[in-house]
Amino acid sequence: MNTIATETGLVAAPKIVVLGATGPTGRHIVSQAVGRGYDVTVLVRSPEKAQDIKGAKLVVGDARDEKALRQAVKGQDIVISALGTPASPLREVTLLSIATQALASAMKAEKVSRLIAITGMGAGDSAGHGGYLFDKLIFPLLLRKVYADKDRQEAIITSSDLDWTIVRPSILNNKPARNKIRTLTDLSHFHGGNISREDVATFILDQVASDEWLRKIPFITW
């Protein structure tokens, strides 16, 4: 059993499972979680893509397969979903909503309640706050179908009995962390913005031991 040091002594390390672990944000989540001493499991469809992931247990399976999800989440404390999907200007996108519905069922069956999920700027009431280029060109031409599925994903989560947090980051980049994250719930005066994947991972993992954003949807940016 992994343990981590706290101010009051050694405690059992949180057991977390990460979906989307081979994606650019998921990799930061896994590496930081391992660095914090957490007990990390990742569900991956392609073990070849996960060869360089160190310190985590691998479960091979599709995130849309409830049987594979149950295997991955069994005995875990927290599930982190960093699932993403490529831009799809023409083809309908359903991966996120199908996987999330299967995940909610798997978590219920295995009695795991805590879910932290990443969606993004453009989902729900954050639509229209990405700035001119994102809102007028990138979103309608490339991401409209992706975000329609993110909306379905969020609806599945918020209507569930899970102890959820949905995190919407602004436009992601691969710059070094600034360790200065703004957390917003009112976007009425916000347009544009970006944040590093590394800082997103830090914020996500900070929620593992916190209920500050339980059943809430924080928007994070620099």
SEFI-172873 format. One record per residue (C-alpha): residue number from 1; chain; residue in one letter; x, y, z. Coordinates in nm, 2 decimals, always signed. Example, Ala and Ser with C-alpha at 12.3 -4.5 7.8 and 13.67 -1.06 7.14 Angstrom:
{nr 1 kette A rest a px +1.23 py -0.45 pz +0.78}
{nr 2 kette A rest s px +1.37 py -0.11 pz +0.71}
This chain:
{nr 1 kette A rest m px +0.00 py +0.00 pz +0.00}
{nr 2 kette A rest n px +0.14 py +0.34 pz -0.09}
{nr 3 kette A rest t px +0.15 py +0.60 pz +0.18}
{nr 4 kette A rest i px +0.21 py +0.98 pz +0.17}
{nr 5 kette A rest a px +0.33 py +1.21 pz +0.45}
{nr 6 kette A rest t px +0.10 py +1.47 pz +0.59}
{nr 7 kette A rest e px +0.13 py +1.71 pz +0.88}
{nr 8 kette A rest t px -0.03 py +1.45 pz +1.11}
{nr 9 kette A rest g px +0.18 py +1.15 pz +0.99}
{nr 10 kette A rest l px +0.17 py +0.89 pz +0.72}
{nr 11 kette A rest v px -0.17 py +0.81 pz +0.55}
{nr 12 kette A rest a px -0.28 py +0.58 pz +0.27}
{nr 13 kette A rest a px -0.22 py +0.74 pz -0.06}
{nr 14 kette A rest p px -0.53 py +0.82 pz -0.27}
{nr 15 kette A rest k px -0.61 py +0.56 pz -0.53}
{nr 16 kette A rest i px -0.69 py +0.73 pz -0.86}
{nr 17 kette A rest v px -0.76 py +0.61 pz -1.20}
{nr 18 kette A rest v px -0.70 py +0.84 pz -1.50}
{nr 19 kette A rest l px -0.88 py +0.82 pz -1.83}
{nr 20 kette A rest g px -0.72 py +0.99 pz -2.13}
{nr 21 kette A rest a px -0.38 py +0.93 pz -1.97}
{nr 22 kette A rest t px -0.19 py +0.92 pz -2.30}
{nr 23 kette A rest g px -0.32 py +1.26 pz -2.41}
{nr 24 kette A rest p px -0.11 py +1.57 pz -2.35}
{nr 25 kette A rest t px -0.30 py +1.68 pz -2.05}
{nr 26 kette A rest g px -0.35 py +1.33 pz -1.91}
{nr 27 kette A rest r px +0.03 py +1.27 pz -1.92}
{nr 28 kette A rest h px +0.08 py +1.57 pz -1.69}
{nr 29 kette A rest i px -0.19 py +1.45 pz -1.46}
{nr 30 kette A rest v px -0.03 py +1.10 pz -1.43}
{nr 31 kette A rest s px +0.33 py +1.23 pz -1.38}
{nr 32 kette A rest q px +0.23 py +1.48 pz -1.12}
{nr 33 kette A rest a px +0.01 py +1.22 pz -0.94}
{nr 34 kette A rest v px +0.29 py +0.97 pz -0.93}
{nr 35 kette A rest g px +0.52 py +1.25 pz -0.81}
{nr 36 kette A rest r px +0.28 py +1.32 pz -0.52}
{nr 37 kette A rest g px +0.30 py +0.96 pz -0.42}
{nr 38 kette A rest y px -0.05 py +0.87 pz -0.53}
{nr 39 kette A rest d px -0.15 py +0.51 pz -0.62}
{nr 40 kette A rest v px -0.22 py +0.56 pz -1.00}
{nr 41 kette A rest t px -0.40 py +0.34 pz -1.24}
{nr 42 kette A rest v px -0.45 py +0.43 pz -1.61}
{nr 43 kette A rest l px -0.70 py +0.29 pz -1.86}
{nr 44 kette A rest v px -0.54 py +0.28 pz -2.20}
{nr 45 kette A rest r px -0.67 py +0.15 pz -2.53}
{nr 46 kette A rest s px -0.32 py +0.11 pz -2.68}
{nr 47 kette A rest p px -0.05 py -0.01 pz -2.44}
{nr 48 kette A rest e px +0.21 py +0.09 pz -2.70}
{nr 49 kette A rest k px +0.12 py +0.46 pz -2.65}
{nr 50 kette A rest a px +0.17 py +0.42 pz -2.27}
{nr 51 kette A rest q px +0.51 py +0.26 pz -2.28}
{nr 52 kette A rest d px +0.67 py +0.58 pz -2.15}
{nr 53 kette A rest i px +0.42 py +0.62 pz -1.86}
{nr 54 kette A rest k px +0.61 py +0.54 pz -1.54}
{nr 55 kette A rest g px +0.49 py +0.46 pz -1.20}
{nr 56 kette A rest a px +0.13 py +0.38 pz -1.29}
{nr 57 kette A rest k px -0.06 py +0.05 pz -1.33}
{nr 58 kette A rest l px -0.20 py -0.01 pz -1.67}
{nr 59 kette A rest v px -0.54 py -0.15 pz -1.75}
{nr 60 kette A rest v px -0.59 py -0.21 pz -2.12}
{nr 61 kette A rest g px -0.94 py -0.14 pz -2.26}
{nr 62 kette A rest d px -1.17 py +0.10 pz -2.44}
{nr 63 kette A rest a px -1.31 py +0.39 pz -2.23}
{nr 64 kette A rest r px -1.65 py +0.32 pz -2.39}
{nr 65 kette A rest d px -1.65 py -0.04 pz -2.26}
{nr 66 kette A rest e px -1.83 py -0.06 pz -1.92}
{nr 67 kette A rest k px -1.66 py -0.39 pz -1.84}
{nr 68 kette A rest a px -1.31 py -0.25 pz -1.89}
{nr 69 kette A rest l px -1.41 py +0.06 pz -1.69}
{nr 70 kette A rest r px -1.53 py -0.15 pz -1.40}
{nr 71 kette A rest q px -1.20 py -0.33 pz -1.40}
{nr 72 kette A rest a px -1.02 py +0.00 pz -1.39}
{nr 73 kette A rest v px -1.23 py +0.18 pz -1.13}
{nr 74 kette A rest k px -1.27 py -0.11 pz -0.89}
{nr 75 kette A rest g px -1.12 py -0.03 pz -0.55}
{nr 76 kette A rest q px -1.03 py +0.33 pz -0.65}
{nr 77 kette A rest d px -1.10 py +0.64 pz -0.45}
{nr 78 kette A rest i px -1.12 py +0.89 pz -0.74}
{nr 79 kette A rest v px -1.17 py +0.89 pz -1.12}
{nr 80 kette A rest i px -1.01 py +1.16 pz -1.33}
{nr 81 kette A rest s px -1.14 py +1.19 pz -1.68}
{nr 82 kette A rest a px -0.90 py +1.37 pz -1.92}
{nr 83 kette A rest l px -1.07 py +1.22 pz -2.23}
{nr 84 kette A rest g px -1.04 py +1.43 pz -2.54}
{nr 85 kette A rest t px -1.12 py +1.39 pz -2.91}
{nr 86 kette A rest p px -0.97 py +1.55 pz -3.22}
{nr 87 kette A rest a px -1.14 py +1.83 pz -3.41}
{nr 88 kette A rest s px -1.41 py +1.70 pz -3.63}
{nr 89 kette A rest p px -1.56 py +1.96 pz -3.87}
{nr 90 kette A rest l px -1.78 py +1.71 pz -4.05}
{nr 91 kette A rest r px -1.83 py +1.38 pz -3.86}
{nr 92 kette A rest e px -2.05 py +1.36 pz -3.55}
{nr 93 kette A rest v px -1.87 py +1.31 pz -3.22}
{nr 94 kette A rest t px -2.00 py +1.07 pz -2.96}
{nr 95 kette A rest l px -1.70 py +0.93 pz -2.78}
{nr 96 kette A rest l px -1.71 py +1.16 pz -2.48}
{nr 97 kette A rest s px -2.08 py +1.11 pz -2.40}
{nr 98 kette A rest i px -2.08 py +0.74 pz -2.46}
{nr 99 kette A rest a px -1.76 py +0.69 pz -2.25}
{nr 100 kette A rest t px -1.90 py +0.91 pz -1.97}
{nr 101 kette A rest q px -2.23 py +0.73 pz -1.96}
{nr 102 kette A rest a px -2.05 py +0.40 pz -1.94}
{nr 103 kette A rest l px -1.82 py +0.55 pz -1.67}
{nr 104 kette A rest a px -2.11 py +0.67 pz -1.46}
{nr 105 kette A rest s px -2.26 py +0.32 pz -1.47}
{nr 106 kette A rest a px -1.93 py +0.15 pz -1.39}
{nr 107 kette A rest m px -1.86 py +0.38 pz -1.10}
{nr 108 kette A rest k px -2.21 py +0.32 pz -0.96}
{nr 109 kette A rest a px -2.16 py -0.05 pz -0.99}
{nr 110 kette A rest e px -1.82 py -0.04 pz -0.82}
{nr 111 kette A rest k px -1.94 py +0.21 pz -0.55}
{nr 112 kette A rest v px -1.69 py +0.48 pz -0.65}
{nr 113 kette A rest s px -1.84 py +0.82 pz -0.62}
{nr 114 kette A rest r px -1.58 py +1.09 pz -0.68}
{nr 115 kette A rest l px -1.53 py +1.21 pz -1.04}
{nr 116 kette A rest i px -1.32 py +1.50 pz -1.16}
{nr 117 kette A rest a px -1.37 py +1.56 pz -1.54}
{nr 118 kette A rest i px -1.21 py +1.81 pz -1.78}
{nr 119 kette A rest t px -1.42 py +1.96 pz -2.06}
{nr 120 kette A rest g px -1.32 py +2.30 pz -2.18}
{nr 121 kette A rest m px -1.40 py +2.66 pz -2.28}
{nr 122 kette A rest g px -1.69 py +2.64 pz -2.51}
{nr 123 kette A rest a px -1.89 py +2.39 pz -2.31}
{nr 124 kette A rest g px -2.22 py +2.50 pz -2.15}
{nr 125 kette A rest d px -2.24 py +2.87 pz -2.05}
{nr 126 kette A rest s px -1.87 py +2.92 pz -2.13}
{nr 127 kette A rest a px -1.96 py +2.92 pz -2.50}
{nr 128 kette A rest g px -1.89 py +3.26 pz -2.65}
{nr 129 kette A rest h px -1.61 py +3.36 pz -2.42}
{nr 130 kette A rest g px -1.31 py +3.24 pz -2.61}
{nr 131 kette A rest g px -1.23 py +3.56 pz -2.79}
{nr 132 kette A rest y px -1.29 py +3.66 pz -3.15}
{nr 133 kette A rest l px -1.07 py +3.40 pz -3.33}
{nr 134 kette A rest f px -1.19 py +3.11 pz -3.12}
{nr 135 kette A rest d px -1.55 py +3.20 pz -3.11}
{nr 136 kette A rest k px -1.59 py +3.31 pz -3.48}
{nr 137 kette A rest l px -1.36 py +3.08 pz -3.66}
{nr 138 kette A rest i px -1.21 py +2.79 pz -3.46}
{nr 139 kette A rest f px -1.52 py +2.69 pz -3.27}
{nr 140 kette A rest p px -1.78 py +2.69 pz -3.56}
{nr 141 kette A rest l px -1.55 py +2.55 pz -3.82}
{nr 142 kette A rest l px -1.36 py +2.28 pz -3.63}
{nr 143 kette A rest l px -1.50 py +2.23 pz -3.28}
{nr 144 kette A rest r px -1.87 py +2.26 pz -3.30}
{nr 145 kette A rest k px -1.94 py +1.89 pz -3.30}
{nr 146 kette A rest v px -1.68 py +1.82 pz -3.04}
{nr 147 kette A rest y px -1.84 py +2.07 pz -2.80}
{nr 148 kette A rest a px -2.19 py +1.94 pz -2.87}
{nr 149 kette A rest d px -2.06 py +1.61 pz -2.73}
{nr 150 kette A rest k px -1.89 py +1.79 pz -2.44}
{nr 151 kette A rest d px -2.23 py +1.94 pz -2.36}
{nr 152 kette A rest r px -2.38 py +1.59 pz -2.36}
{nr 153 kette A rest q px -2.09 py +1.47 pz -2.14}
{nr 154 kette A rest e px -2.15 py +1.75 pz -1.89}
{nr 155 kette A rest a px -2.52 py +1.68 pz -1.88}
{nr 156 kette A rest i px -2.46 py +1.31 pz -1.80}
{nr 157 kette A rest i px -2.22 py +1.40 pz -1.52}
{nr 158 kette A rest t px -2.44 py +1.67 pz -1.36}
{nr 159 kette A rest s px -2.75 py +1.45 pz -1.37}
{nr 160 kette A rest s px -2.57 py +1.16 pz -1.20}
{nr 161 kette A rest d px -2.55 py +1.08 pz -0.83}
{nr 162 kette A rest l px -2.17 py +1.11 pz -0.84}
{nr 163 kette A rest d px -1.97 py +1.35 pz -0.63}
{nr 164 kette A rest w px -1.85 py +1.54 pz -0.94}
{nr 165 kette A rest t px -1.64 py +1.83 pz -1.03}
{nr 166 kette A rest i px -1.62 py +1.95 pz -1.39}
{nr 167 kette A rest v px -1.32 py +2.17 pz -1.48}
{nr 168 kette A rest r px -1.33 py +2.39 pz -1.79}
{nr 169 kette A rest p px -0.99 py +2.52 pz -1.88}
{nr 170 kette A rest s px -0.94 py +2.81 pz -2.12}
{nr 171 kette A rest i px -0.73 py +2.74 pz -2.44}
{nr 172 kette A rest l px -0.46 py +2.49 pz -2.36}
{nr 173 kette A rest n px -0.09 py +2.54 pz -2.43}
{nr 174 kette A rest n px +0.23 py +2.35 pz -2.36}
{nr 175 kette A rest k px +0.41 py +2.63 pz -2.19}
{nr 176 kette A rest p px +0.57 py +2.58 pz -1.85}
{nr 177 kette A rest a px +0.35 py +2.62 pz -1.54}
{nr 178 kette A rest r px +0.31 py +2.96 pz -1.39}
{nr 179 kette A rest n px +0.15 py +2.82 pz -1.07}
{nr 180 kette A rest k px -0.09 py +3.12 pz -1.08}
{nr 181 kette A rest i px -0.44 py +3.00 pz -1.17}
{nr 182 kette A rest r px -0.75 py +3.21 pz -1.18}
{nr 183 kette A rest t px -1.07 py +3.03 pz -1.10}
{nr 184 kette A rest l px -1.38 py +3.19 pz -1.23}
{nr 185 kette A rest t px -1.75 py +3.11 pz -1.21}
{nr 186 kette A rest d px -1.87 py +3.44 pz -1.37}
{nr 187 kette A rest l px -1.75 py +3.49 pz -1.73}
{nr 188 kette A rest s px -1.96 py +3.79 pz -1.81}
{nr 189 kette A rest h px -1.65 py +4.01 pz -1.84}
{nr 190 kette A rest f px -1.41 py +3.74 pz -1.96}
{nr 191 kette A rest h px -1.31 py +3.68 pz -2.33}
{nr 192 kette A rest g px -1.01 py +3.48 pz -2.45}
{nr 193 kette A rest g px -0.75 py +3.34 pz -2.22}
{nr 194 kette A rest n px -0.52 py +3.04 pz -2.21}
{nr 195 kette A rest i px -0.35 py +2.81 pz -1.96}
{nr 196 kette A rest s px -0.08 py +2.55 pz -1.96}
{nr 197 kette A rest r px -0.16 py +2.18 pz -1.95}
{nr 198 kette A rest e px +0.08 py +2.15 pz -1.66}
{nr 199 kette A rest d px -0.12 py +2.41 pz -1.45}
{nr 200 kette A rest v px -0.44 py +2.23 pz -1.54}
{nr 201 kette A rest a px -0.30 py +1.91 pz -1.41}
{nr 202 kette A rest t px -0.20 py +2.08 pz -1.09}
{nr 203 kette A rest f px -0.55 py +2.22 pz -1.04}
{nr 204 kette A rest i px -0.71 py +1.88 pz -1.11}
{nr 205 kette A rest l px -0.49 py +1.70 pz -0.86}
{nr 206 kette A rest d px -0.55 py +1.97 pz -0.60}
{nr 207 kette A rest q px -0.92 py +1.86 pz -0.60}
{nr 208 kette A rest v px -0.83 py +1.51 pz -0.49}
{nr 209 kette A rest a px -0.81 py +1.62 pz -0.13}
{nr 210 kette A rest s px -1.06 py +1.91 pz -0.15}
{nr 211 kette A rest d px -1.43 py +1.94 pz -0.17}
{nr 212 kette A rest e px -1.42 py +2.32 pz -0.25}
{nr 213 kette A rest w px -1.55 py +2.26 pz -0.60}
{nr 214 kette A rest l px -1.77 py +1.96 pz -0.53}
{nr 215 kette A rest r px -2.07 py +1.96 pz -0.77}
{nr 216 kette A rest k px -1.95 py +2.28 pz -0.93}
{nr 217 kette A rest i px -1.80 py +2.38 pz -1.26}
{nr 218 kette A rest p px -1.50 py +2.61 pz -1.22}
{nr 219 kette A rest f px -1.34 py +2.78 pz -1.52}
{nr 220 kette A rest i px -0.97 py +2.80 pz -1.49}
{nr 221 kette A rest t px -0.73 py +3.03 pz -1.68}
{nr 222 kette A rest w px -0.41 py +3.24 pz -1.63}
